[in-house]
Amino acid sequence: MNFITLKTSDGFAMPALYVPSTKGAGRPLVLIQEIFGINPAMQAAAQAWAAEGFDVVVPDLFARSKPGIQLDPTKPEEFKQGIDLMMAMDQEQAVRDLDAAREWFVAQGKGEFVGALGYCLGGRLAVMMALSTRINATVSYYGVGLEGLIPAEKVSAAPCLLHIAEKDGFVPAEARAVILKNAAVQAEMPAHVYPGCDHAFARPNGEHYDAAAANLARERTLAFLQR
């Protein structure tokens, strides 16, 4: 694995996995981790998006407290550790750290269009990036807590695509209704609900993996980012 170092706004040296496109000159993509660090699933996701033609940077968002940590969500004690790390995270700082990845692409001369894509916690941070940074577009896979994040009134934001699992245990039906209502108010925040799917439906080999839904979300994501 190839790691680079990102210089954050407060001078922190943040490690980030870098996976270049396998299709020649790639489009910049900031990939945002779940709560389990840059574990094998995130490494595989980075490689999958690189195979779609993206230059992928995955910042280690837990580097300020637990650098290099890789957790297995199938082990209850490690799942809990991921939850604890998420709860302790300064999410505003995390967004600034993610923006350092966007700035790294700019410094590489690739700043014309930089996208971001995140899963779970990363799905929430992707929406936060759309609302508060100079990112060009973001994609949120089953983001958590979006009902309290997406404004009820129209605001200035980057285009942001939402993938929502109908049976997401972390997003009750009432919360989903608020998310869909508030997203519809925004200028460009399309939302797709995946019937019968649970949280992390796009994580290969995961408990709730749904190949058909994951493939559909991938196709929608590529079409969205290529616009």
C-alpha positions in Angstrom: 0.0 0.0 0.0 1.2 3.5 -0.8 0.7 6.1 1.9 1.2 9.9 1.5 1.2 12.6 4.1 -1.3 15.4 4.1 -0.6 18.7 5.8 -3.8 19.7 7.6 -4.9 23.3 8.3 -3.5 23.1 11.9 -0.2 21.6 10.8 -0.9 18.0 11.6 0.8 15.4 9.4 -2.0 13.1 8.4 -1.3 9.7 6.7 -3.5 8.8 3.8 -3.8 5.8 1.6 -3.2 6.7 -2.1 -4.4 4.4 -4.9 -3.9 5.8 -8.4 -6.3 5.1 -11.2 -5.7 1.9 -13.1 -7.0 3.6 -16.3 -4.3 6.2 -16.8 -4.9 9.8 -15.8 -7.5 9.6 -13.0 -10.1 11.9 -11.6 -9.5 13.0 -8.0 -11.6 11.3 -5.3 -11.4 11.7 -1.6 -12.6 8.5 -0.1 -14.0 8.7 3.4 -13.7 5.7 5.8 -16.3 4.0 7.9 -15.8 3.8 11.7 -13.3 0.9 11.3 -10.3 2.8 10.0 -8.5 2.0 6.7 -9.2 -1.7 7.1 -9.3 -4.3 4.3 -12.8 -3.3 3.3 -11.7 0.3 2.8 -8.6 -0.8 1.0 -10.7 -2.9 -1.3 -13.1 0.1 -1.9 -10.2 2.3 -2.8 -8.9 -0.2 -5.3 -12.4 -0.7 -6.7 -12.8 3.1 -7.3 -9.3 3.3 -8.7 -10.4 0.6 -11.2 -13.2 2.9 -12.2 -10.7 5.6 -13.2 -10.3 7.6 -10.0 -7.1 8.7 -8.2 -8.1 7.8 -4.7 -6.9 9.3 -1.4 -8.2 7.9 1.9 -7.2 10.0 4.9 -6.7 8.2 8.1 -9.3 10.1 10.2 -8.3 8.3 13.4 -4.7 9.2 13.0 -5.0 11.9 15.7 -5.9 9.3 18.3 -5.2 5.8 16.9 -3.0 6.0 13.8 -3.2 3.1 11.5 -6.0 1.3 13.4 -7.9 -1.4 11.4 -11.0 -2.8 12.9 -13.0 -5.9 12.1 -16.8 -5.1 12.3 -17.6 -8.8 12.8 -15.9 -8.7 16.2 -18.2 -7.1 18.8 -15.3 -5.6 20.8 -13.8 -4.0 17.7 -17.2 -2.8 16.5 -17.6 -1.1 19.9 -14.1 0.4 19.5 -15.2 1.9 16.2 -18.3 3.4 17.8 -16.2 4.9 20.6 -13.7 6.4 18.2 -16.5 8.0 16.2 -18.1 9.4 19.3 -14.8 10.9 20.4 -14.1 12.4 17.0 -14.2 16.2 16.4 -16.2 16.0 13.1 -15.6 19.6 12.2 -11.9 18.9 12.5 -12.4 15.7 10.4 -13.9 17.8 7.6 -11.0 20.1 7.7 -8.7 17.1 7.5 -10.6 15.8 4.6 -10.3 19.1 2.9 -6.6 18.8 3.2 -6.9 15.9 0.7 -8.8 18.1 -1.7 -6.0 20.7 -1.3 -3.4 18.0 -2.0 -5.1 17.2 -5.3 -5.0 21.0 -6.1 -1.3 21.1 -5.3 -0.8 18.2 -7.7 -2.4 20.2 -10.5 -5.6 18.1 -10.4 -8.0 20.6 -8.8 -10.4 21.2 -11.7 -12.8 18.7 -10.3 -12.4 16.9 -6.9 -15.1 14.6 -5.6 -15.6 13.0 -2.3 -17.4 9.7 -1.4 -18.0 8.2 2.0 -19.6 5.3 3.8 -21.5 5.3 7.1 -19.6 8.0 9.2 -17.9 8.9 6.0 -21.4 9.3 4.4 -22.2 11.9 7.0 -18.8 13.6 6.6 -19.4 13.7 2.8 -22.5 15.7 3.3 -20.7 18.0 5.7 -18.0 18.6 3.0 -20.7 19.5 0.5 -22.2 22.0 2.9 -18.9 23.6 4.1 -15.9 23.1 1.8 -14.9 23.8 -1.8 -15.3 20.2 -2.8 -17.0 20.0 -6.3 -19.4 17.1 -5.6 -19.9 14.4 -2.9 -21.6 11.0 -2.6 -23.0 9.7 0.7 -23.5 6.0 1.2 -25.9 5.3 4.1 -24.7 8.4 6.0 -25.7 8.5 9.7 -27.4 11.4 11.5 -28.3 13.2 8.2 -31.8 14.1 9.6 -30.1 16.7 11.9 -27.5 17.8 9.4 -29.2 18.6 6.1 -30.9 22.0 6.5 -34.7 22.3 6.1 -34.2 25.5 4.0 -32.2 25.8 0.8 -28.6 26.6 1.3 -25.5 26.9 -0.8 -23.8 23.5 -1.2 -21.9 21.3 -3.6 -24.0 18.7 -5.5 -24.4 15.7 -3.2 -25.8 12.3 -4.0 -27.5 10.3 -1.2 -27.7 6.5 -1.1 -30.1 5.4 1.6 -30.9 1.9 2.8 -34.6 1.4 3.5 -34.0 -1.0 6.4 -31.0 0.9 7.8 -31.0 0.1 11.6 -29.3 3.5 12.2 -31.8 5.5 10.2 -35.5 4.9 11.3 -38.3 5.6 8.9 -39.1 8.9 10.6 -35.5 10.1 10.2 -35.4 8.9 6.6 -38.6 11.0 5.9 -36.9 14.1 7.2 -33.7 13.4 5.2 -35.7 13.0 2.0 -37.8 16.1 2.6 -34.8 18.3 3.4 -32.7 16.9 0.6 -35.5 17.7 -1.9 -35.3 21.4 -0.9 -31.7 21.7 -1.9 -30.6 22.7 -5.4 -28.8 19.4 -6.2 -29.1 16.7 -3.6 -30.7 13.6 -5.3 -31.6 10.8 -2.9 -32.2 7.1 -3.7 -33.7 4.7 -1.3 -32.7 1.0 -1.7 -35.7 -1.2 -0.9 -35.1 -4.1 1.6 -31.5 -3.1 2.1 -29.8 -2.6 5.5 -26.8 -0.4 6.5 -23.5 -1.1 4.6 -25.3 -2.9 1.7 -22.3 -1.9 -0.5 -19.6 -3.5 1.6 -18.5 -6.7 -0.1 -18.5 -9.7 2.2 -20.4 -7.7 4.8 -23.3 -9.0 6.7 -25.8 -6.9 4.7 -24.1 -6.9 1.4 -26.5 -6.7 -1.5 -24.8 -7.1 -4.9 -27.6 -5.8 -7.0 -28.1 -2.7 -4.9 -24.4 -2.1 -4.6 -24.0 -2.3 -8.4 -27.0 0.1 -8.9 -25.5 2.6 -6.4 -22.1 2.3 -8.2 -23.7 3.0 -11.6 -25.6 6.0 -10.2 -22.4 7.3 -8.5 -20.4 7.1 -11.7 -23.1 8.9 -13.7 -23.4 11.6 -11.0 -19.6 12.2 -10.7 -19.1 12.1 -14.4 -21.6 15.0 -14.8 
